Amino acid sequence: MAFSKDDYFEQVYTPTEWLAMEYKRDFGISECFSAPWGKLYRRQLWDDVAFPVDQVAEDDFTTWRVYLGAERLAFMNAGLYMYR
C-alpha cells in the first residue's frame, strides 16, 4: 500500500474509539491492529499482559488487552518504514 501526502493524518483515540475502528478498511488499520511491532508503548501497559505460549495467532489474543489498558491511542497514517 502506497501513501501519498493527501493520505497523511494523525489522530488520538480512546480505546473504545480505536476498537470500533479496527475493522474499517480505510488505510488498512485492521492490518496493523494486532501486530505488536511498529508501535511505541508505555511499559506499564504490559505489566499484566503476556503473550500465550504455544498458541497460534498469539498477537490477536494479546495486543487488544494492551489497548484497553491505555488512556488514549495515537495513530499516525504515514509510510515511515519499508520492509523488503
Residue, then its C-alpha position, 0 to 999 in steps of 0.5 A: m500500500a502506497f501513501s501519498k501526502d493527501d493520505y497523511f493524518e494523525q489522530v488520538y483515540t480512546p480505546t473504545e474509539w480505536l476498537a470500533m475502528e479496527y475493522k474499517r478498511d480505510f488505510g488498512i488499520s485492521e492490518c496493523f491492529s494486532a501486530p505488536w511491532g511498529k508501535l511505541y508503548r508505555r511499559q506499564l501497559w504490559d505489566d499484566v499482559a503476556f503473550p500465550v505460549d504455544q498458541v497460534a495467532e498469539d498477537d490477536f489474543t494479546t495486543w487488544r488487552v494492551y489497548l484497553g489498558a491505555e488512556r488514549l491511542a495515537f495513530m499516525n497514517a504515514g509510510l515511515y518504514m519499508y520492509r523488503 
